[in-house]
Amino acid sequence: MITKVIKRDGRVVDFDSGKILAAIEKSMKAAGCTASQGAAAVTEAVSRHLDEHYQQTPPKIEEIQDIVEHELMRMGFDEVAKQYILYRANRTRIREANTSLMKTIDEITKVDARQSDVKRDNANIDGNTAMGSMLQIGTAGAKAYNEAYLLTPQQAKAYREGDIHIHDFDFYSLTTTCTQIDIVNLFDGGFSTGHGFLREPQSIQSYAALAAIAIQSNQNDQHGGQSIPNFDYGMALGVAKTFRKAYTNKLTEGLEDFLDTEDEKDNVTKILADVKEATGMSPRLETDAEKFDAAVSEQITKKYNIPQEKAAHLVEVARRRANRKADRDTYQAMEGFVHNLNTMHSRAGAQTPFSSINYGTDTTPEGRMVIRNILLATDAGLGHGETCIFPIHVFKVKEGVNYNEGDPNYDLFKLSCKVSAKRLFPNYIFLDAPFNLQYYKPGRPETEVATMGCRTRVMGNVYDPSREISYGRGNLSFTSINLPRLAIEANHDEKVFYQKLDEMLDLVANQLLDRFEIQASKRVYNYPFLMGQGVWLDSDKLGPNDEVREVLKHGTLSIGFIGLAETLTALYGHHHGESDEMQQKGLEIVRYMRAYCDRRSQETKMNFTLLATPAEGLSGRFIRMDKKRYGIIPGVTDRDYYTNSFHVPVWYNISAFEKIQKEAPYHALTNAGHISYVELDGDTSNNVDAFESVVRCMHDAGIGYGSINHPVDRDPVCGYVGVIGDVCPRCGRRDGEAISPEKLAQLRKQYPDIPTFRGIE
Amino acid sequence: MSAMQRQSTVGKDVSFERIRRITGYLVGTMDKWNDAKKAEEHDRVKHGLSCGCK
């Protein structure tokens, strides 16, 4: 009779046959077999076997398990043996997950981020800082748990082996992706951040400050980025309040100076109230200015017995000064907003919030003031002239509003091109693209398409067709398919490829529904800002303890893909950039996936949408595994990344015009979001016309969302912003070289924007 | 430190900033990019404007 066994970690402990019995009984139960005397018999057989073979040295756990398997099969318990093997495999998986988790944490703790790809998975997190590392350790732990306990074995296998990628997997059981925050609705009556109540803002400065806080607060309730769809419309209300106050103050000051008194405030307030009662008008930037000012000067003449011309002059001066004040305040507010978003932190201090703002279509004088000043503040850059990383600016282009000469905001569109040619923002979203125009209703800004800066877009709504809007909605979760692998596996057989694609689409759609079950069973108190403050559409109708299931259905479940170019090359020999024939093949594949999403949407009344995945961590993950599996396949696995979504490969020579023409039709199909890039050479700020021609080309070709890349370099020493080759054109130094303080002092006379270096100079 | 060395101490080891776009977002330095995205950025070619754009 043996008395000892060796555990996996090498420790020797007492043998207990009861443990073998329990494991066998569990497997029998799982196999639906109830004969418990069978379990005892197998246990006895195993013990006998051990006695015969392990007299000298105690057996190892793994060896005992092998014997159990063997005895189960020998004694005819085939189904039980199968269950036992599954049980063992699952335990092994969990154990391995734990070991690899410890290894990952070890790497996060000890290795410099520059040497560790794990720590640079998300470029917005600094893996070298305490809070960044803490976040990454949490991520690693959550991923290990989610894979072992929340995925079905089939899903876990597909995820682990790189058939699919479940994005933001660390947050699998916790929350949803992103939201378009309607700030008009949020600010109305004030809101609470969970750490204090903020009253409804009363000036453009507080509007801008609260907008940043709203983004920060909501970022902590979700795992994706945050966007404001109506930045111009929302901030315009703040400008109106600032102007109203400034008009009152300037008029008061003017009267006090003229009358040599000290306390005309109450009188002016009374005059403005009387005018409002008589005409229904209040002080407004430009709108009805003449009529209103005339009414005010008439009242002043009456009340103070001041000559009519003098009163008119006082009002005119007050308006001019109020205008200037509102404009200056708006600029400062926008400057503060941009600075805030580039410096504030969220998520345990480890990240700058991913923030985006959409604007361009508000044609009121107040809205125009906002748009102009946010562009000017971005143009000026941060404290040392640095290009702002956040927020992503998205300029909404619309014919009749800002696209053509004579449109009310045409000047602002022109300005946006000038700024983007220097600062890389704004990007452009095109409201005239047919798939966006179908939702557009003039005078209803919520029907204007808006996008998360990264590309995620929400418009259609099968759950509630009366709410096909962008406000208060967003993506719930998304999972991407490794398209090139399906093509490689299909071995040039189109039919096989589509069969495999069908299977994969089913697997992903069902996984998204499984995840939705977890998300939907949360309560309002799990999302204190997003749901508690009514940011999400219809969440204002829920109480704090209510389940969020129904309102979440306004969001989207998205199926994404990567590497259309490599897929086509694997299947047919070349990609869609190379021929029109391949373009048709590419469109067939993407159309097929879209049709699948539409079908599932109709069946489930949930918003299944197709996403041109923004692959950051994913760009290298699939191809690394595919290289190991299939070796180097030219044009398919011979680089370190798969091409983003439906893009023509970045390395392929093609003109801007052709690239836009090739990619535009895919925008119409990818209703969960898309972006196309054009790479321009040289300093585009010297050639704004060329820049604008590319934007116009995108508009006319039916691109949904696009942006233009060009090199923006900066020398932190002399402050030069532009294209820098090997040598800085301003100070003449090379990368990492020093220059003399004398030279710097000399340059400073010429360029006052050169930063000062404390402690060095 | 010699007078010569002291003379040229401004900017030693300070790199140029190169701002690039990554999945829609800008990143101020490529130090924090992952290896695959670095390779992709390296491969990017410019797109000419010789075209029928308006």
Interface residues (C-beta under 8 A of the other chain):
Chain A: A113 R114 D117 R120 D121 A123 N124 D126 F354 E386 T387 I389 I392 L424 F425 N427 G453 C454 R455 P614 A615 E616 G617 S619 G620 R621 I623 R639 D640 Y641 N644 V650 W651 Y652 N653 I654 S655 A656 F657 E658 K659 I675 Y677 V678 E679 L680 D681 A690 S693 V694 R696 C697 D700 S707 N709 P711 V712 D713 R714 D715 P716 V717 I724 C728 R733 D735 G736 E737 A738 I739 S740 P741 E742 L744 F757 I760 E761
Chain B: Q7 S8 T9 V10 G11 K12 D13 V14 S15 F16 E17 R18 I19 R20 R21 I22 T23 G24 Y25 L26 V27 G28 D31 K32 W33 N34 D35 A36 K37 A39 E40 D43 R44 V45 K46 H47 G48 L49 S50 C51 G52 C53 K54
